[in-house]
Amino acid sequence: MDDVSALNSLCSNTSIVLKNIAGQMKVYLDGEDVGDKIRTEEIGLAASKISAFAVVRQSLLQLQREAGAEGGIVAEGRDMGSVVFPHADYKFYLDADIEERIKRRHKDLLGKGNSSELQSIQKDMLARDKQDSEREIAPLKPTSCSIIIDSTDLSVVETVEKIIQQVSNK
């Protein structure tokens, strides 16, 4: 994950396809649907690490922008509003206390049948936050026009309601 030449080769020789199927974005890696696999803690940490390399970011940027070119999408990610879609109609920066984020991730992993320990999740989450906020290329931060929502004490439904309220008010 630190070898720029190997990452360049991997990016050049790997097929990633994004398909909007019935309103849901599917991710295919060399023909395989990897939507569930890319949501694991291990892959999240790896993605955070390799996304610091320009070769990785460049290989994905055009792909992501093409997927959103026709509009009507909701894109989530740590640099969607700042880098990938800087001219998006709406940009929301969702935040929550680290303790709440750890509990949510733990519950999510258990719900998917994975074993997880709170201390391990905390360690991984803090490491990823540090990597993402301190990286030189596209660091994690809200844009000047992002609407910041602290979801610490909100349910998913309440968070979505806040977003819809913001969109409706414009």
Chimera marker file (.cmm) of the C-alpha trace (Angstrom):
<marker_set name="trace">
<marker id="1" x="0.000" y="0.000" z="0.000" r="1" g="1" b="0" radius="0.5"/>
<marker id="2" x="3.042" y="2.293" z="0.047" r="1" g="1" b="0" radius="0.5"/>
<marker id="3" x="4.446" y="1.362" z="-3.372" r="1" g="1" b="0" radius="0.5"/>
<marker id="4" x="3.467" y="4.095" z="-5.847" r="1" g="1" b="0" radius="0.5"/>
<marker id="5" x="4.614" y="2.039" z="-8.826" r="1" g="1" b="0" radius="0.5"/>
<marker id="6" x="2.527" y="-0.957" z="-7.743" r="1" g="1" b="0" radius="0.5"/>
<marker id="7" x="-0.491" y="1.283" z="-7.095" r="1" g="1" b="0" radius="0.5"/>
<marker id="8" x="-0.069" y="2.850" z="-10.532" r="1" g="1" b="0" radius="0.5"/>
<marker id="9" x="0.031" y="-0.598" z="-12.115" r="1" g="1" b="0" radius="0.5"/>
<marker id="10" x="-3.002" y="-1.715" z="-10.123" r="1" g="1" b="0" radius="0.5"/>
<marker id="11" x="-4.975" y="1.379" z="-11.155" r="1" g="1" b="0" radius="0.5"/>
<marker id="12" x="-4.000" y="0.897" z="-14.801" r="1" g="1" b="0" radius="0.5"/>
<marker id="13" x="-4.865" y="-2.799" z="-14.885" r="1" g="1" b="0" radius="0.5"/>
<marker id="14" x="-8.063" y="-2.855" z="-12.853" r="1" g="1" b="0" radius="0.5"/>
<marker id="15" x="-11.520" y="-2.268" z="-14.246" r="1" g="1" b="0" radius="0.5"/>
<marker id="16" x="-13.860" y="-0.323" z="-11.977" r="1" g="1" b="0" radius="0.5"/>
<marker id="17" x="-17.376" y="0.281" z="-13.228" r="1" g="1" b="0" radius="0.5"/>
<marker id="18" x="-20.088" y="2.266" z="-11.464" r="1" g="1" b="0" radius="0.5"/>
<marker id="19" x="-23.652" y="1.460" z="-12.504" r="1" g="1" b="0" radius="0.5"/>
<marker id="20" x="-26.831" y="3.139" z="-11.371" r="1" g="1" b="0" radius="0.5"/>
<marker id="21" x="-29.257" y="0.230" z="-11.054" r="1" g="1" b="0" radius="0.5"/>
<marker id="22" x="-32.785" y="1.152" z="-9.988" r="1" g="1" b="0" radius="0.5"/>
<marker id="23" x="-31.502" y="4.242" z="-8.190" r="1" g="1" b="0" radius="0.5"/>
<marker id="24" x="-28.692" y="2.450" z="-6.373" r="1" g="1" b="0" radius="0.5"/>
<marker id="25" x="-25.045" y="2.876" z="-7.340" r="1" g="1" b="0" radius="0.5"/>
<marker id="26" x="-23.320" y="-0.475" z="-7.779" r="1" g="1" b="0" radius="0.5"/>
<marker id="27" x="-19.532" y="-0.854" z="-7.799" r="1" g="1" b="0" radius="0.5"/>
<marker id="28" x="-17.954" y="-3.537" z="-9.968" r="1" g="1" b="0" radius="0.5"/>
<marker id="29" x="-14.290" y="-4.461" z="-9.732" r="1" g="1" b="0" radius="0.5"/>
<marker id="30" x="-13.142" y="-6.560" z="-12.677" r="1" g="1" b="0" radius="0.5"/>
<marker id="31" x="-16.786" y="-7.570" z="-13.193" r="1" g="1" b="0" radius="0.5"/>
<marker id="32" x="-17.504" y="-8.501" z="-9.557" r="1" g="1" b="0" radius="0.5"/>
<marker id="33" x="-20.042" y="-6.553" z="-7.458" r="1" g="1" b="0" radius="0.5"/>
<marker id="34" x="-17.951" y="-5.404" z="-4.491" r="1" g="1" b="0" radius="0.5"/>
<marker id="35" x="-20.453" y="-3.046" z="-2.874" r="1" g="1" b="0" radius="0.5"/>
<marker id="36" x="-20.546" y="-4.941" z="0.414" r="1" g="1" b="0" radius="0.5"/>
<marker id="37" x="-16.825" y="-5.667" z="0.470" r="1" g="1" b="0" radius="0.5"/>
<marker id="38" x="-15.782" y="-2.026" z="0.190" r="1" g="1" b="0" radius="0.5"/>
<marker id="39" x="-17.776" y="-1.158" z="3.316" r="1" g="1" b="0" radius="0.5"/>
<marker id="40" x="-15.659" y="-3.241" z="5.706" r="1" g="1" b="0" radius="0.5"/>
<marker id="41" x="-13.469" y="-1.635" z="8.350" r="1" g="1" b="0" radius="0.5"/>
<marker id="42" x="-10.345" y="-3.197" z="6.846" r="1" g="1" b="0" radius="0.5"/>
<marker id="43" x="-11.058" y="-1.814" z="3.365" r="1" g="1" b="0" radius="0.5"/>
<marker id="44" x="-12.007" y="1.583" z="4.817" r="1" g="1" b="0" radius="0.5"/>
<marker id="45" x="-8.607" y="1.852" z="6.478" r="1" g="1" b="0" radius="0.5"/>
<marker id="46" x="-6.807" y="0.689" z="3.343" r="1" g="1" b="0" radius="0.5"/>
<marker id="47" x="-8.789" y="3.156" z="1.212" r="1" g="1" b="0" radius="0.5"/>
<marker id="48" x="-7.867" y="5.950" z="3.585" r="1" g="1" b="0" radius="0.5"/>
<marker id="49" x="-4.197" y="5.060" z="3.282" r="1" g="1" b="0" radius="0.5"/>
<marker id="50" x="-3.980" y="4.680" z="-0.498" r="1" g="1" b="0" radius="0.5"/>
<marker id="51" x="-6.228" y="7.661" z="-1.212" r="1" g="1" b="0" radius="0.5"/>
<marker id="52" x="-3.327" y="9.855" z="-0.116" r="1" g="1" b="0" radius="0.5"/>
<marker id="53" x="-1.557" y="8.934" z="-3.367" r="1" g="1" b="0" radius="0.5"/>
<marker id="54" x="-2.252" y="11.140" z="-6.387" r="1" g="1" b="0" radius="0.5"/>
<marker id="55" x="-2.236" y="8.173" z="-8.789" r="1" g="1" b="0" radius="0.5"/>
<marker id="56" x="-5.143" y="6.556" z="-6.925" r="1" g="1" b="0" radius="0.5"/>
<marker id="57" x="-7.131" y="9.775" z="-6.627" r="1" g="1" b="0" radius="0.5"/>
<marker id="58" x="-6.664" y="10.601" z="-10.317" r="1" g="1" b="0" radius="0.5"/>
<marker id="59" x="-7.724" y="7.157" z="-11.482" r="1" g="1" b="0" radius="0.5"/>
<marker id="60" x="-10.987" y="7.398" z="-9.517" r="1" g="1" b="0" radius="0.5"/>
<marker id="61" x="-11.833" y="11.086" z="-9.949" r="1" g="1" b="0" radius="0.5"/>
<marker id="62" x="-13.007" y="10.922" z="-13.570" r="1" g="1" b="0" radius="0.5"/>
<marker id="63" x="-14.932" y="7.724" z="-12.896" r="1" g="1" b="0" radius="0.5"/>
<marker id="64" x="-16.761" y="9.347" z="-9.989" r="1" g="1" b="0" radius="0.5"/>
<marker id="65" x="-17.499" y="12.526" z="-11.906" r="1" g="1" b="0" radius="0.5"/>
<marker id="66" x="-18.882" y="10.557" z="-14.843" r="1" g="1" b="0" radius="0.5"/>
<marker id="67" x="-21.162" y="8.652" z="-12.477" r="1" g="1" b="0" radius="0.5"/>
<marker id="68" x="-22.572" y="11.940" z="-11.219" r="1" g="1" b="0" radius="0.5"/>
<marker id="69" x="-22.626" y="13.803" z="-14.538" r="1" g="1" b="0" radius="0.5"/>
<marker id="70" x="-26.347" y="13.396" z="-15.099" r="1" g="1" b="0" radius="0.5"/>
<marker id="71" x="-27.164" y="14.590" z="-11.587" r="1" g="1" b="0" radius="0.5"/>
<marker id="72" x="-29.816" y="13.200" z="-9.336" r="1" g="1" b="0" radius="0.5"/>
<marker id="73" x="-27.360" y="11.347" z="-7.123" r="1" g="1" b="0" radius="0.5"/>
<marker id="74" x="-26.421" y="11.434" z="-3.492" r="1" g="1" b="0" radius="0.5"/>
<marker id="75" x="-22.702" y="10.823" z="-3.079" r="1" g="1" b="0" radius="0.5"/>
<marker id="76" x="-21.153" y="10.117" z="0.284" r="1" g="1" b="0" radius="0.5"/>
<marker id="77" x="-17.522" y="10.168" z="1.091" r="1" g="1" b="0" radius="0.5"/>
<marker id="78" x="-14.876" y="12.179" z="2.786" r="1" g="1" b="0" radius="0.5"/>
<marker id="79" x="-14.104" y="14.435" z="-0.204" r="1" g="1" b="0" radius="0.5"/>
<marker id="80" x="-17.245" y="14.299" z="-2.331" r="1" g="1" b="0" radius="0.5"/>
<marker id="81" x="-18.157" y="17.966" z="-1.811" r="1" g="1" b="0" radius="0.5"/>
<marker id="82" x="-14.655" y="19.372" z="-1.642" r="1" g="1" b="0" radius="0.5"/>
<marker id="83" x="-12.943" y="17.537" z="-4.514" r="1" g="1" b="0" radius="0.5"/>
<marker id="84" x="-15.113" y="15.171" z="-6.537" r="1" g="1" b="0" radius="0.5"/>
<marker id="85" x="-18.220" y="17.344" z="-6.894" r="1" g="1" b="0" radius="0.5"/>
<marker id="86" x="-17.098" y="20.868" z="-5.959" r="1" g="1" b="0" radius="0.5"/>
<marker id="87" x="-20.086" y="22.374" z="-7.798" r="1" g="1" b="0" radius="0.5"/>
<marker id="88" x="-22.732" y="20.147" z="-6.222" r="1" g="1" b="0" radius="0.5"/>
<marker id="89" x="-26.057" y="21.808" z="-5.549" r="1" g="1" b="0" radius="0.5"/>
<marker id="90" x="-25.949" y="20.770" z="-1.901" r="1" g="1" b="0" radius="0.5"/>
<marker id="91" x="-23.063" y="19.787" z="0.329" r="1" g="1" b="0" radius="0.5"/>
<marker id="92" x="-23.600" y="18.325" z="3.753" r="1" g="1" b="0" radius="0.5"/>
<marker id="93" x="-20.869" y="17.534" z="6.219" r="1" g="1" b="0" radius="0.5"/>
<marker id="94" x="-22.163" y="15.008" z="8.701" r="1" g="1" b="0" radius="0.5"/>
<marker id="95" x="-20.346" y="14.820" z="11.976" r="1" g="1" b="0" radius="0.5"/>
<marker id="96" x="-20.804" y="13.052" z="15.305" r="1" g="1" b="0" radius="0.5"/>
<marker id="97" x="-18.843" y="12.575" z="18.507" r="1" g="1" b="0" radius="0.5"/>
<marker id="98" x="-16.238" y="9.837" z="18.249" r="1" g="1" b="0" radius="0.5"/>
<marker id="99" x="-17.929" y="7.782" z="20.979" r="1" g="1" b="0" radius="0.5"/>
<marker id="100" x="-21.216" y="7.789" z="19.075" r="1" g="1" b="0" radius="0.5"/>
<marker id="101" x="-19.491" y="6.933" z="15.799" r="1" g="1" b="0" radius="0.5"/>
<marker id="102" x="-17.758" y="3.987" z="17.476" r="1" g="1" b="0" radius="0.5"/>
<marker id="103" x="-21.081" y="2.691" z="18.868" r="1" g="1" b="0" radius="0.5"/>
<marker id="104" x="-22.735" y="3.040" z="15.463" r="1" g="1" b="0" radius="0.5"/>
<marker id="105" x="-19.920" y="1.236" z="13.663" r="1" g="1" b="0" radius="0.5"/>
<marker id="106" x="-19.951" y="-1.549" z="16.259" r="1" g="1" b="0" radius="0.5"/>
<marker id="107" x="-23.707" y="-1.992" z="15.860" r="1" g="1" b="0" radius="0.5"/>
<marker id="108" x="-23.367" y="-1.952" z="12.069" r="1" g="1" b="0" radius="0.5"/>
<marker id="109" x="-20.663" y="-4.620" z="12.088" r="1" g="1" b="0" radius="0.5"/>
<marker id="110" x="-22.591" y="-6.841" z="14.496" r="1" g="1" b="0" radius="0.5"/>
<marker id="111" x="-25.683" y="-6.441" z="12.313" r="1" g="1" b="0" radius="0.5"/>
<marker id="112" x="-23.702" y="-7.770" z="9.359" r="1" g="1" b="0" radius="0.5"/>
<marker id="113" x="-22.638" y="-10.812" z="11.344" r="1" g="1" b="0" radius="0.5"/>
<marker id="114" x="-19.085" y="-9.631" z="11.951" r="1" g="1" b="0" radius="0.5"/>
<marker id="115" x="-17.395" y="-9.820" z="15.299" r="1" g="1" b="0" radius="0.5"/>
<marker id="116" x="-15.975" y="-6.563" z="16.535" r="1" g="1" b="0" radius="0.5"/>
<marker id="117" x="-14.492" y="-5.036" z="19.650" r="1" g="1" b="0" radius="0.5"/>
<marker id="118" x="-15.081" y="-1.444" z="20.655" r="1" g="1" b="0" radius="0.5"/>
<marker id="119" x="-11.386" y="-0.828" z="21.373" r="1" g="1" b="0" radius="0.5"/>
<marker id="120" x="-10.394" y="-2.106" z="17.938" r="1" g="1" b="0" radius="0.5"/>
<marker id="121" x="-13.028" y="0.045" z="16.230" r="1" g="1" b="0" radius="0.5"/>
<marker id="122" x="-11.887" y="3.090" z="18.200" r="1" g="1" b="0" radius="0.5"/>
<marker id="123" x="-8.255" y="2.520" z="17.257" r="1" g="1" b="0" radius="0.5"/>
<marker id="124" x="-9.111" y="2.064" z="13.566" r="1" g="1" b="0" radius="0.5"/>
<marker id="125" x="-11.484" y="5.029" z="13.477" r="1" g="1" b="0" radius="0.5"/>
<marker id="126" x="-9.012" y="7.382" z="15.135" r="1" g="1" b="0" radius="0.5"/>
<marker id="127" x="-6.276" y="6.207" z="12.762" r="1" g="1" b="0" radius="0.5"/>
<marker id="128" x="-8.482" y="6.755" z="9.715" r="1" g="1" b="0" radius="0.5"/>
<marker id="129" x="-9.616" y="10.194" z="10.906" r="1" g="1" b="0" radius="0.5"/>
<marker id="130" x="-5.979" y="11.199" z="11.475" r="1" g="1" b="0" radius="0.5"/>
<marker id="131" x="-4.859" y="9.866" z="8.076" r="1" g="1" b="0" radius="0.5"/>
<marker id="132" x="-7.717" y="11.550" z="6.247" r="1" g="1" b="0" radius="0.5"/>
<marker id="133" x="-7.511" y="14.919" z="7.974" r="1" g="1" b="0" radius="0.5"/>
<marker id="134" x="-3.716" y="15.195" z="7.722" r="1" g="1" b="0" radius="0.5"/>
<marker id="135" x="-3.136" y="13.922" z="4.194" r="1" g="1" b="0" radius="0.5"/>
<marker id="136" x="-1.633" y="16.386" z="1.759" r="1" g="1" b="0" radius="0.5"/>
<marker id="137" x="-4.043" y="15.636" z="-1.086" r="1" g="1" b="0" radius="0.5"/>
<marker id="138" x="-7.725" y="16.393" z="-0.426" r="1" g="1" b="0" radius="0.5"/>
<marker id="139" x="-7.714" y="16.355" z="3.377" r="1" g="1" b="0" radius="0.5"/>
<marker id="140" x="-10.956" y="15.655" z="5.227" r="1" g="1" b="0" radius="0.5"/>
<marker id="141" x="-12.666" y="18.970" z="5.949" r="1" g="1" b="0" radius="0.5"/>
<marker id="142" x="-15.961" y="20.674" z="5.220" r="1" g="1" b="0" radius="0.5"/>
<marker id="143" x="-16.049" y="23.204" z="2.404" r="1" g="1" b="0" radius="0.5"/>
<marker id="144" x="-16.885" y="26.827" z="3.126" r="1" g="1" b="0" radius="0.5"/>
<marker id="145" x="-20.375" y="26.241" z="1.748" r="1" g="1" b="0" radius="0.5"/>
<marker id="146" x="-21.034" y="22.890" z="3.434" r="1" g="1" b="0" radius="0.5"/>
<marker id="147" x="-24.007" y="22.625" z="5.727" r="1" g="1" b="0" radius="0.5"/>
<marker id="148" x="-22.646" y="20.981" z="8.863" r="1" g="1" b="0" radius="0.5"/>
<marker id="149" x="-24.965" y="18.631" z="10.697" r="1" g="1" b="0" radius="0.5"/>
<marker id="150" x="-23.993" y="17.179" z="14.054" r="1" g="1" b="0" radius="0.5"/>
<marker id="151" x="-25.819" y="13.860" z="14.127" r="1" g="1" b="0" radius="0.5"/>
<marker id="152" x="-24.515" y="12.756" z="17.532" r="1" g="1" b="0" radius="0.5"/>
<marker id="153" x="-27.968" y="12.824" z="19.125" r="1" g="1" b="0" radius="0.5"/>
<marker id="154" x="-29.953" y="12.185" z="15.942" r="1" g="1" b="0" radius="0.5"/>
<marker id="155" x="-31.303" y="8.971" z="14.473" r="1" g="1" b="0" radius="0.5"/>
<marker id="156" x="-30.818" y="8.229" z="10.789" r="1" g="1" b="0" radius="0.5"/>
<marker id="157" x="-34.387" y="9.375" z="10.126" r="1" g="1" b="0" radius="0.5"/>
<marker id="158" x="-33.838" y="12.623" z="12.051" r="1" g="1" b="0" radius="0.5"/>
<marker id="159" x="-30.607" y="13.277" z="10.162" r="1" g="1" b="0" radius="0.5"/>
<marker id="160" x="-32.325" y="12.743" z="6.816" r="1" g="1" b="0" radius="0.5"/>
<marker id="161" x="-35.173" y="15.032" z="7.937" r="1" g="1" b="0" radius="0.5"/>
<marker id="162" x="-32.632" y="17.779" z="8.713" r="1" g="1" b="0" radius="0.5"/>
<marker id="163" x="-31.116" y="17.370" z="5.261" r="1" g="1" b="0" radius="0.5"/>
<marker id="164" x="-34.513" y="17.471" z="3.567" r="1" g="1" b="0" radius="0.5"/>
<marker id="165" x="-35.418" y="20.554" z="5.614" r="1" g="1" b="0" radius="0.5"/>
<marker id="166" x="-32.257" y="22.319" z="4.413" r="1" g="1" b="0" radius="0.5"/>
<marker id="167" x="-32.962" y="21.415" z="0.772" r="1" g="1" b="0" radius="0.5"/>
<marker id="168" x="-36.594" y="22.524" z="1.089" r="1" g="1" b="0" radius="0.5"/>
<marker id="169" x="-35.600" y="25.881" z="2.591" r="1" g="1" b="0" radius="0.5"/>
<marker id="170" x="-33.441" y="26.852" z="-0.406" r="1" g="1" b="0" radius="0.5"/>
<link id1="1" id2="2" r="1" g="1" b="0" radius="0.2"/>
<link id1="2" id2="3" r="1" g="1" b="0" radius="0.2"/>
<link id1="3" id2="4" r="1" g="1" b="0" radius="0.2"/>
<link id1="4" id2="5" r="1" g="1" b="0" radius="0.2"/>
<link id1="5" id2="6" r="1" g="1" b="0" radius="0.2"/>
<link id1="6" id2="7" r="1" g="1" b="0" radius="0.2"/>
<link id1="7" id2="8" r="1" g="1" b="0" radius="0.2"/>
<link id1="8" id2="9" r="1" g="1" b="0" radius="0.2"/>
<link id1="9" id2="10" r="1" g="1" b="0" radius="0.2"/>
<link id1="10" id2="11" r="1" g="1" b="0" radius="0.2"/>
<link id1="11" id2="12" r="1" g="1" b="0" radius="0.2"/>
<link id1="12" id2="13" r="1" g="1" b="0" radius="0.2"/>
<link id1="13" id2="14" r="1" g="1" b="0" radius="0.2"/>
<link id1="14" id2="15" r="1" g="1" b="0" radius="0.2"/>
<link id1="15" id2="16" r="1" g="1" b="0" radius="0.2"/>
<link id1="16" id2="17" r="1" g="1" b="0" radius="0.2"/>
<link id1="17" id2="18" r="1" g="1" b="0" radius="0.2"/>
<link id1="18" id2="19" r="1" g="1" b="0" radius="0.2"/>
<link id1="19" id2="20" r="1" g="1" b="0" radius="0.2"/>
<link id1="20" id2="21" r="1" g="1" b="0" radius="0.2"/>
<link id1="21" id2="22" r="1" g="1" b="0" radius="0.2"/>
<link id1="22" id2="23" r="1" g="1" b="0" radius="0.2"/>
<link id1="23" id2="24" r="1" g="1" b="0" radius="0.2"/>
<link id1="24" id2="25" r="1" g="1" b="0" radius="0.2"/>
<link id1="25" id2="26" r="1" g="1" b="0" radius="0.2"/>
<link id1="26" id2="27" r="1" g="1" b="0" radius="0.2"/>
<link id1="27" id2="28" r="1" g="1" b="0" radius="0.2"/>
<link id1="28" id2="29" r="1" g="1" b="0" radius="0.2"/>
<link id1="29" id2="30" r="1" g="1" b="0" radius="0.2"/>
<link id1="30" id2="31" r="1" g="1" b="0" radius="0.2"/>
<link id1="31" id2="32" r="1" g="1" b="0" radius="0.2"/>
<link id1="32" id2="33" r="1" g="1" b="0" radius="0.2"/>
<link id1="33" id2="34" r="1" g="1" b="0" radius="0.2"/>
<link id1="34" id2="35" r="1" g="1" b="0" radius="0.2"/>
<link id1="35" id2="36" r="1" g="1" b="0" radius="0.2"/>
<link id1="36" id2="37" r="1" g="1" b="0" radius="0.2"/>
<link id1="37" id2="38" r="1" g="1" b="0" radius="0.2"/>
<link id1="38" id2="39" r="1" g="1" b="0" radius="0.2"/>
<link id1="39" id2="40" r="1" g="1" b="0" radius="0.2"/>
<link id1="40" id2="41" r="1" g="1" b="0" radius="0.2"/>
<link id1="41" id2="42" r="1" g="1" b="0" radius="0.2"/>
<link id1="42" id2="43" r="1" g="1" b="0" radius="0.2"/>
<link id1="43" id2="44" r="1" g="1" b="0" radius="0.2"/>
<link id1="44" id2="45" r="1" g="1" b="0" radius="0.2"/>
<link id1="45" id2="46" r="1" g="1" b="0" radius="0.2"/>
<link id1="46" id2="47" r="1" g="1" b="0" radius="0.2"/>
<link id1="47" id2="48" r="1" g="1" b="0" radius="0.2"/>
<link id1="48" id2="49" r="1" g="1" b="0" radius="0.2"/>
<link id1="49" id2="50" r="1" g="1" b="0" radius="0.2"/>
<link id1="50" id2="51" r="1" g="1" b="0" radius="0.2"/>
<link id1="51" id2="52" r="1" g="1" b="0" radius="0.2"/>
<link id1="52" id2="53" r="1" g="1" b="0" radius="0.2"/>
<link id1="53" id2="54" r="1" g="1" b="0" radius="0.2"/>
<link id1="54" id2="55" r="1" g="1" b="0" radius="0.2"/>
<link id1="55" id2="56" r="1" g="1" b="0" radius="0.2"/>
<link id1="56" id2="57" r="1" g="1" b="0" radius="0.2"/>
<link id1="57" id2="58" r="1" g="1" b="0" radius="0.2"/>
<link id1="58" id2="59" r="1" g="1" b="0" radius="0.2"/>
<link id1="59" id2="60" r="1" g="1" b="0" radius="0.2"/>
<link id1="60" id2="61" r="1" g="1" b="0" radius="0.2"/>
<link id1="61" id2="62" r="1" g="1" b="0" radius="0.2"/>
<link id1="62" id2="63" r="1" g="1" b="0" radius="0.2"/>
<link id1="63" id2="64" r="1" g="1" b="0" radius="0.2"/>
<link id1="64" id2="65" r="1" g="1" b="0" radius="0.2"/>
<link id1="65" id2="66" r="1" g="1" b="0" radius="0.2"/>
<link id1="66" id2="67" r="1" g="1" b="0" radius="0.2"/>
<link id1="67" id2="68" r="1" g="1" b="0" radius="0.2"/>
<link id1="68" id2="69" r="1" g="1" b="0" radius="0.2"/>
<link id1="69" id2="70" r="1" g="1" b="0" radius="0.2"/>
<link id1="70" id2="71" r="1" g="1" b="0" radius="0.2"/>
<link id1="71" id2="72" r="1" g="1" b="0" radius="0.2"/>
<link id1="72" id2="73" r="1" g="1" b="0" radius="0.2"/>
<link id1="73" id2="74" r="1" g="1" b="0" radius="0.2"/>
<link id1="74" id2="75" r="1" g="1" b="0" radius="0.2"/>
<link id1="75" id2="76" r="1" g="1" b="0" radius="0.2"/>
<link id1="76" id2="77" r="1" g="1" b="0" radius="0.2"/>
<link id1="77" id2="78" r="1" g="1" b="0" radius="0.2"/>
<link id1="78" id2="79" r="1" g="1" b="0" radius="0.2"/>
<link id1="79" id2="80" r="1" g="1" b="0" radius="0.2"/>
<link id1="80" id2="81" r="1" g="1" b="0" radius="0.2"/>
<link id1="81" id2="82" r="1" g="1" b="0" radius="0.2"/>
<link id1="82" id2="83" r="1" g="1" b="0" radius="0.2"/>
<link id1="83" id2="84" r="1" g="1" b="0" radius="0.2"/>
<link id1="84" id2="85" r="1" g="1" b="0" radius="0.2"/>
<link id1="85" id2="86" r="1" g="1" b="0" radius="0.2"/>
<link id1="86" id2="87" r="1" g="1" b="0" radius="0.2"/>
<link id1="87" id2="88" r="1" g="1" b="0" radius="0.2"/>
<link id1="88" id2="89" r="1" g="1" b="0" radius="0.2"/>
<link id1="89" id2="90" r="1" g="1" b="0" radius="0.2"/>
<link id1="90" id2="91" r="1" g="1" b="0" radius="0.2"/>
<link id1="91" id2="92" r="1" g="1" b="0" radius="0.2"/>
<link id1="92" id2="93" r="1" g="1" b="0" radius="0.2"/>
<link id1="93" id2="94" r="1" g="1" b="0" radius="0.2"/>
<link id1="94" id2="95" r="1" g="1" b="0" radius="0.2"/>
<link id1="95" id2="96" r="1" g="1" b="0" radius="0.2"/>
<link id1="96" id2="97" r="1" g="1" b="0" radius="0.2"/>
<link id1="97" id2="98" r="1" g="1" b="0" radius="0.2"/>
<link id1="98" id2="99" r="1" g="1" b="0" radius="0.2"/>
<link id1="99" id2="100" r="1" g="1" b="0" radius="0.2"/>
<link id1="100" id2="101" r="1" g="1" b="0" radius="0.2"/>
<link id1="101" id2="102" r="1" g="1" b="0" radius="0.2"/>
<link id1="102" id2="103" r="1" g="1" b="0" radius="0.2"/>
<link id1="103" id2="104" r="1" g="1" b="0" radius="0.2"/>
<link id1="104" id2="105" r="1" g="1" b="0" radius="0.2"/>
<link id1="105" id2="106" r="1" g="1" b="0" radius="0.2"/>
<link id1="106" id2="107" r="1" g="1" b="0" radius="0.2"/>
<link id1="107" id2="108" r="1" g="1" b="0" radius="0.2"/>
<link id1="108" id2="109" r="1" g="1" b="0" radius="0.2"/>
<link id1="109" id2="110" r="1" g="1" b="0" radius="0.2"/>
<link id1="110" id2="111" r="1" g="1" b="0" radius="0.2"/>
<link id1="111" id2="112" r="1" g="1" b="0" radius="0.2"/>
<link id1="112" id2="113" r="1" g="1" b="0" radius="0.2"/>
<link id1="113" id2="114" r="1" g="1" b="0" radius="0.2"/>
<link id1="114" id2="115" r="1" g="1" b="0" radius="0.2"/>
<link id1="115" id2="116" r="1" g="1" b="0" radius="0.2"/>
<link id1="116" id2="117" r="1" g="1" b="0" radius="0.2"/>
<link id1="117" id2="118" r="1" g="1" b="0" radius="0.2"/>
<link id1="118" id2="119" r="1" g="1" b="0" radius="0.2"/>
<link id1="119" id2="120" r="1" g="1" b="0" radius="0.2"/>
<link id1="120" id2="121" r="1" g="1" b="0" radius="0.2"/>
<link id1="121" id2="122" r="1" g="1" b="0" radius="0.2"/>
<link id1="122" id2="123" r="1" g="1" b="0" radius="0.2"/>
<link id1="123" id2="124" r="1" g="1" b="0" radius="0.2"/>
<link id1="124" id2="125" r="1" g="1" b="0" radius="0.2"/>
<link id1="125" id2="126" r="1" g="1" b="0" radius="0.2"/>
<link id1="126" id2="127" r="1" g="1" b="0" radius="0.2"/>
<link id1="127" id2="128" r="1" g="1" b="0" radius="0.2"/>
<link id1="128" id2="129" r="1" g="1" b="0" radius="0.2"/>
<link id1="129" id2="130" r="1" g="1" b="0" radius="0.2"/>
<link id1="130" id2="131" r="1" g="1" b="0" radius="0.2"/>
<link id1="131" id2="132" r="1" g="1" b="0" radius="0.2"/>
<link id1="132" id2="133" r="1" g="1" b="0" radius="0.2"/>
<link id1="133" id2="134" r="1" g="1" b="0" radius="0.2"/>
<link id1="134" id2="135" r="1" g="1" b="0" radius="0.2"/>
<link id1="135" id2="136" r="1" g="1" b="0" radius="0.2"/>
<link id1="136" id2="137" r="1" g="1" b="0" radius="0.2"/>
<link id1="137" id2="138" r="1" g="1" b="0" radius="0.2"/>
<link id1="138" id2="139" r="1" g="1" b="0" radius="0.2"/>
<link id1="139" id2="140" r="1" g="1" b="0" radius="0.2"/>
<link id1="140" id2="141" r="1" g="1" b="0" radius="0.2"/>
<link id1="141" id2="142" r="1" g="1" b="0" radius="0.2"/>
<link id1="142" id2="143" r="1" g="1" b="0" radius="0.2"/>
<link id1="143" id2="144" r="1" g="1" b="0" radius="0.2"/>
<link id1="144" id2="145" r="1" g="1" b="0" radius="0.2"/>
<link id1="145" id2="146" r="1" g="1" b="0" radius="0.2"/>
<link id1="146" id2="147" r="1" g="1" b="0" radius="0.2"/>
<link id1="147" id2="148" r="1" g="1" b="0" radius="0.2"/>
<link id1="148" id2="149" r="1" g="1" b="0" radius="0.2"/>
<link id1="149" id2="150" r="1" g="1" b="0" radius="0.2"/>
<link id1="150" id2="151" r="1" g="1" b="0" radius="0.2"/>
<link id1="151" id2="152" r="1" g="1" b="0" radius="0.2"/>
<link id1="152" id2="153" r="1" g="1" b="0" radius="0.2"/>
<link id1="153" id2="154" r="1" g="1" b="0" radius="0.2"/>
<link id1="154" id2="155" r="1" g="1" b="0" radius="0.2"/>
<link id1="155" id2="156" r="1" g="1" b="0" radius="0.2"/>
<link id1="156" id2="157" r="1" g="1" b="0" radius="0.2"/>
<link id1="157" id2="158" r="1" g="1" b="0" radius="0.2"/>
<link id1="158" id2="159" r="1" g="1" b="0" radius="0.2"/>
<link id1="159" id2="160" r="1" g="1" b="0" radius="0.2"/>
<link id1="160" id2="161" r="1" g="1" b="0" radius="0.2"/>
<link id1="161" id2="162" r="1" g="1" b="0" radius="0.2"/>
<link id1="162" id2="163" r="1" g="1" b="0" radius="0.2"/>
<link id1="163" id2="164" r="1" g="1" b="0" radius="0.2"/>
<link id1="164" id2="165" r="1" g="1" b="0" radius="0.2"/>
<link id1="165" id2="166" r="1" g="1" b="0" radius="0.2"/>
<link id1="166" id2="167" r="1" g="1" b="0" radius="0.2"/>
<link id1="167" id2="168" r="1" g="1" b="0" radius="0.2"/>
<link id1="168" id2="169" r="1" g="1" b="0" radius="0.2"/>
<link id1="169" id2="170" r="1" g="1" b="0" radius="0.2"/>
</marker_set>
